Amino acid sequence: MKVKFWGVRGSIPTTLNSITIRDKIKQALQLATPKDIANDESIETFLDSLPTSIVGTYGGNTTTLEIRTASDDLIIIDCGTGLKHLGNELLKGDFGKGKGFATILLTHTHWDHIQGIPFFAPFYIRGNRFNIYSPYNDIKERIEYQQVFTHFPINLEYMLAQKEFFIIEKEGEIYINDVKITNKRMRHPGGSFGFRFEENGKSFVFTSDCEFNIDEIDKIDSYKEFFENADVCVFDTQYTFEESINKVDWGHSSASIAIDIAAMFNIKRLILFHHEPDYNDNKLDAVLSNAKLYLGMNPSRRGKLTIDIAREGMEIEI
């Protein structure tokens, strides 16, 4: 399985502004020495040495992930604004010729997880085929409603690709060829579902928009089968621990909670995800740094779990 991140923000897209770009340039110049800018080659080497927060960005698009299976099946998780950029890339292959096929899994239908659909170019090309899966019984009606004429000038039917909707059993499983996909209900306003993917003895867990407050922790054993021994887990860590205390029932978790759960269920790699839209790249650096500090405070966790933070364009192989 190969996973690529096309959108990593929560709630609303976050764009870079002129002030932020200027600040990044200033930080880079403060770190540069004369030899770092002596020629094009040294400049490239210097830029490659800088962290994402200075030389680039973690990204501002909302949730979209691409999964490529061992059989080269394409599975898309959620349809946030990152879907537009994924669609543009897909046009370079079979989808640009009307010969593409993909599976789409929807965790829920809050706007930051479906707002890319009207701008997904492969949906407009006749011949492309998409199977769309969700545990919600009215999933087709929800997606159609986003594009009624009062909301958007083009309805879903006018997008000429074939789009088939399938209702999957809540907390049940389906197979996409050799990939087993299990869904798990998550605590979130309006509801949400996580997905666990298993292929060739490897497992990948995606759980965005989940709140593990004290009520959920009290029944954490009910999540054991979903999380246990995952090779990689992408976890909603939109809030700091302090924010999560003040935002009970807002539907999101913190890195410290994610680490506790990952350690509890022997997850090997944890990826922090669904970034708060008000956090700039330096703040996200701090989120990752504090998460690693928290991990190191407990010797029983040390060496058993690695932590990373999601960024657009990031690719992992499981």
C-alpha positions as CSV (number, residue, x, y, z in Angstrom):
1,M,0.0,0.0,0.0
2,K,1.2,3.5,-0.8
3,V,-0.5,6.5,0.7
4,K,-0.2,10.1,-0.5
5,F,-1.6,13.2,1.3
6,W,-3.4,15.8,-0.8
7,G,-5.1,17.7,2.0
8,V,-4.2,17.8,5.7
9,R,-6.2,20.7,7.2
10,G,-9.3,20.6,9.2
11,S,-12.4,22.8,9.1
12,I,-11.5,25.2,6.4
13,P,-8.7,25.7,3.8
14,T,-5.7,27.8,5.0
15,T,-3.8,29.9,2.5
16,L,-0.4,31.5,2.8
17,N,-0.4,35.3,2.8
18,S,2.3,37.8,1.9
19,I,3.2,38.4,5.5
20,T,3.8,34.7,6.1
21,I,5.8,34.3,2.9
22,R,8.0,37.3,3.9
23,D,8.5,35.8,7.3
24,K,9.7,32.5,5.8
25,I,12.2,34.3,3.5
26,K,13.5,36.3,6.5
27,Q,14.0,33.1,8.6
28,A,15.9,31.5,5.7
29,L,18.1,34.5,5.2
30,Q,18.9,34.5,8.9
31,L,20.1,30.9,8.7
32,A,22.2,31.4,5.5
33,T,25.9,31.9,5.3
34,P,27.8,33.3,2.4
35,K,28.8,29.9,1.1
36,D,25.1,28.8,1.2
37,I,24.3,31.3,-1.5
38,A,27.5,31.2,-3.5
39,N,26.0,29.5,-6.5
40,D,22.8,27.7,-7.7
41,E,24.1,24.3,-6.4
42,S,24.8,25.6,-2.9
43,I,21.5,27.4,-2.8
44,E,19.7,24.2,-3.6
45,T,21.7,22.3,-1.0
46,F,20.9,25.0,1.6
47,L,17.2,25.0,0.8
48,D,17.1,21.2,1.0
49,S,18.5,21.5,4.6
50,L,15.7,23.7,5.8
51,P,12.6,22.4,7.6
52,T,9.2,22.4,5.9
53,S,8.1,25.3,8.0
54,I,10.6,27.6,6.4
55,V,11.2,26.3,2.9
56,G,7.7,25.2,2.3
57,T,4.4,24.6,4.1
58,Y,2.6,21.7,5.7
59,G,-0.3,22.6,3.4
60,G,-3.6,24.4,3.4
61,N,-6.1,22.1,1.7
62,T,-8.7,20.1,3.5
63,T,-8.8,16.3,3.9
64,T,-8.0,14.1,0.9
65,L,-5.8,11.0,0.8
66,E,-4.8,8.7,-2.1
67,I,-4.1,5.0,-1.6
68,R,-2.6,2.8,-4.2
69,T,-2.9,-0.9,-3.4
70,A,-0.5,-3.7,-4.4
71,S,-2.9,-4.4,-7.3
72,D,-2.7,-0.7,-8.3
73,D,-6.3,0.0,-7.3
74,L,-7.0,3.6,-6.5
75,I,-8.8,4.4,-3.3
76,I,-9.5,8.0,-2.3
77,I,-10.4,8.9,1.3
78,D,-12.6,12.0,1.6
79,C,-13.1,14.8,-0.9
80,G,-11.8,18.0,0.7
81,T,-10.2,20.8,-1.3
82,G,-7.1,18.5,-1.8
83,L,-9.3,16.5,-4.2
84,K,-9.0,19.2,-6.9
85,H,-5.2,18.8,-7.0
86,L,-5.4,15.1,-7.0
87,G,-7.9,15.3,-9.9
88,N,-5.5,17.5,-11.9
89,E,-2.8,14.8,-11.4
90,L,-5.2,12.0,-12.4
91,L,-6.0,13.8,-15.7
92,K,-2.5,13.0,-16.9
93,G,-3.4,9.3,-17.0
94,D,-6.5,7.2,-17.8
95,F,-8.8,9.6,-16.1
96,G,-8.0,12.3,-18.7
97,K,-9.1,9.8,-21.4
98,G,-12.3,8.8,-19.8
99,K,-10.9,5.4,-18.8
100,G,-10.3,5.8,-15.1
101,F,-11.7,3.9,-12.2
102,A,-11.5,4.6,-8.5
103,T,-13.1,3.9,-5.1
104,I,-14.0,6.8,-2.9
105,L,-14.6,6.3,0.9
106,L,-16.3,9.1,2.8
107,T,-15.8,9.4,6.6
108,H,-18.7,11.9,6.9
109,T,-20.1,14.9,5.0
110,H,-19.0,18.0,6.9
111,W,-17.9,20.5,4.2
112,D,-14.2,20.2,4.7
113,H,-14.5,16.5,3.7
114,I,-16.7,17.0,0.5
115,Q,-16.1,20.6,-0.7
116,G,-13.6,19.5,-3.4
117,I,-16.2,17.4,-5.3
118,P,-17.6,20.2,-7.5
119,F,-14.0,21.0,-8.6
120,F,-12.9,17.4,-9.2
121,A,-12.1,17.4,-13.0
122,P,-12.3,13.6,-13.5
123,F,-16.0,13.7,-12.5
124,Y,-16.7,15.8,-15.6
125,I,-15.3,13.3,-18.1
126,R,-17.7,10.7,-19.5
127,G,-16.3,7.2,-19.2
128,N,-14.6,7.5,-15.9
129,R,-16.1,5.4,-13.2
130,F,-16.3,5.9,-9.4
131,N,-17.7,3.7,-6.7
132,I,-18.5,5.8,-3.6
133,Y,-18.9,4.0,-0.3
134,S,-20.2,5.3,3.1
135,P,-22.0,4.0,6.1
136,Y,-24.6,6.8,5.8
137,N,-27.9,5.6,4.3
138,D,-28.5,9.0,2.5
139,I,-25.0,9.5,1.3
140,K,-26.1,10.2,-2.3
141,E,-28.7,12.8,-1.3
142,R,-26.1,14.5,0.9
143,I,-23.6,14.9,-1.9
144,E,-26.3,16.0,-4.4
145,Y,-27.6,18.6,-1.9
146,Q,-24.1,20.3,-1.9
147,Q,-24.6,21.0,-5.6
148,V,-28.2,22.1,-5.8
149,F,-28.5,25.3,-7.9
150,T,-28.7,27.6,-5.0
151,H,-25.3,26.4,-3.8
152,F,-23.5,25.6,-7.0
153,P,-24.2,26.2,-10.7
154,I,-23.5,22.6,-11.8
155,N,-25.4,19.6,-10.2
156,L,-23.9,16.2,-9.6
157,E,-25.8,14.6,-12.5
158,Y,-24.3,17.0,-15.0
159,M,-20.8,15.7,-14.1
160,L,-20.8,13.0,-16.7
161,A,-18.6,10.3,-15.1
162,Q,-20.4,7.3,-13.8
163,K,-20.9,7.6,-10.0
164,E,-22.3,4.6,-8.1
165,F,-23.2,5.0,-4.4
166,F,-22.9,2.0,-2.0
167,I,-24.1,1.9,1.6
168,I,-21.8,-0.1,3.8
169,E,-22.7,-1.7,7.1
170,K,-21.8,0.4,10.1
171,E,-18.8,-1.1,11.8
172,G,-18.7,-3.7,9.1
173,E,-16.1,-4.7,6.4
174,I,-15.8,-4.7,2.6
175,Y,-13.1,-5.9,0.3
176,I,-11.6,-4.0,-2.6
177,N,-9.9,-7.0,-4.4
178,D,-7.3,-8.1,-1.8
179,V,-7.7,-5.2,0.6
180,K,-9.9,-5.6,3.6
181,I,-11.5,-2.3,4.8
182,T,-13.2,-2.1,8.2
183,N,-15.1,1.0,9.3
184,K,-15.5,2.2,12.9
185,R,-17.9,4.7,14.3
186,M,-16.1,7.8,15.9
187,R,-17.3,10.3,18.3
188,H,-17.9,13.5,16.4
189,P,-20.8,16.0,16.0
190,G,-23.1,14.7,13.3
191,G,-21.1,11.4,13.3
192,S,-18.0,10.2,11.5
193,F,-16.2,6.9,10.7
194,G,-12.7,5.8,10.6
195,F,-11.3,3.2,8.2
196,R,-8.8,0.4,8.7
197,F,-7.1,-1.1,5.6
198,E,-5.3,-4.5,5.6
199,E,-3.3,-5.8,2.8
200,N,-0.5,-8.5,2.6
201,G,-0.1,-8.6,6.4
202,K,0.2,-4.8,6.7
203,S,-2.4,-2.4,8.2
204,F,-3.2,1.3,7.8
205,V,-5.7,3.2,10.0
206,F,-7.3,6.5,9.1
207,T,-9.3,8.2,11.8
208,S,-10.0,11.9,11.2
209,D,-12.6,13.9,13.1
210,C,-12.7,11.9,16.3
211,E,-12.9,13.0,19.9
212,F,-11.5,10.8,22.5
213,N,-12.6,12.6,25.7
214,I,-13.1,10.9,29.1
215,D,-16.3,9.1,28.0
216,E,-14.5,7.4,25.0
217,I,-11.4,6.6,27.1
218,D,-13.6,4.8,29.5
219,K,-14.7,2.4,26.7
220,I,-11.4,2.4,24.9
221,D,-11.4,-1.4,24.7
222,S,-14.1,-1.2,22.1
223,Y,-11.5,0.3,19.8
224,K,-8.9,-2.4,20.3
225,E,-9.7,-4.4,17.1
226,F,-9.7,-1.2,15.0
227,F,-6.4,0.2,16.2
228,E,-4.3,-2.8,17.4
229,N,-0.9,-3.4,15.8
230,A,-1.5,-0.9,13.0
231,D,1.7,-0.2,11.0
232,V,0.6,3.4,10.4
233,C,-2.2,5.4,12.0
234,V,-3.3,8.8,10.8
235,F,-5.0,10.5,13.7
236,D,-7.0,13.7,14.2
237,T,-4.8,15.9,16.4
238,Q,-6.4,19.3,15.6
239,Y,-6.2,20.6,19.2
240,T,-3.5,20.9,21.8
241,F,-4.3,19.1,25.1
242,E,-5.3,22.4,26.7
243,E,-7.6,23.3,23.8
244,S,-9.3,19.8,23.9
245,I,-10.2,20.4,27.6
246,N,-11.9,23.7,26.7
247,K,-13.6,22.3,23.5
248,V,-15.3,19.2,24.8
249,D,-17.8,17.9,22.2
250,W,-16.2,19.9,19.4
251,G,-15.2,16.6,17.9
252,H,-11.4,16.6,17.8
253,S,-8.5,15.2,19.7
254,S,-4.9,16.1,20.7
255,A,-1.5,14.6,20.0
256,S,-1.1,13.5,23.6
257,I,-4.4,11.5,23.4
258,A,-3.3,10.0,20.1
259,I,0.1,9.0,21.6
260,D,-1.6,7.3,24.5
261,I,-3.9,5.3,22.2
262,A,-1.1,4.4,19.9
263,A,1.0,3.1,22.8
264,M,-1.9,1.3,24.2
265,F,-2.6,-0.6,21.0
266,N,1.0,-1.1,19.8
267,I,0.7,1.2,16.8
268,K,4.1,1.5,15.1
269,R,3.9,4.9,13.4
270,L,1.6,7.8,14.3
271,I,0.9,10.6,11.9
272,L,-0.6,13.8,13.3
273,F,-3.4,15.1,11.1
274,H,-6.4,17.4,10.5
275,H,-4.4,20.5,11.4
276,E,-6.1,23.5,13.0
277,P,-6.7,26.2,10.3
278,D,-5.3,28.9,12.6
279,Y,-2.0,27.2,13.1
280,N,0.9,28.4,10.9
281,D,3.8,26.2,9.9
282,N,5.9,27.2,12.9
283,K,3.1,26.3,15.3
284,L,2.8,22.9,13.6
285,D,6.5,22.4,14.1
286,A,5.9,23.0,17.8
287,V,3.0,20.5,17.8
288,L,5.3,17.8,16.5
289,S,8.1,18.8,18.8
290,N,5.8,18.7,21.9
291,A,4.4,15.4,20.8
292,K,7.8,13.9,20.6
293,L,8.6,15.4,24.0
294,Y,5.5,13.8,25.5
295,L,6.4,10.5,24.0
296,G,9.9,10.6,25.5
297,M,8.5,11.3,29.0
298,N,7.2,7.8,29.3
299,P,10.1,5.2,29.0
300,S,7.6,2.4,28.2
301,R,6.7,4.1,24.9
302,R,10.2,5.1,23.9
303,G,11.6,3.2,20.9
304,K,8.3,1.5,20.2
305,L,6.5,4.3,18.4
306,T,7.6,6.9,15.8
307,I,5.7,10.2,15.3
308,D,5.4,12.3,12.2
309,I,3.1,15.1,11.1
310,A,1.1,15.1,7.8
311,R,2.0,17.5,5.1
312,E,0.7,17.9,1.5
313,G,2.7,15.8,-1.0
314,M,3.9,13.4,1.8
315,E,4.1,9.8,0.6
316,I,4.4,6.7,2.7
317,E,4.7,3.0,1.8
318,I,3.2,0.4,4.1
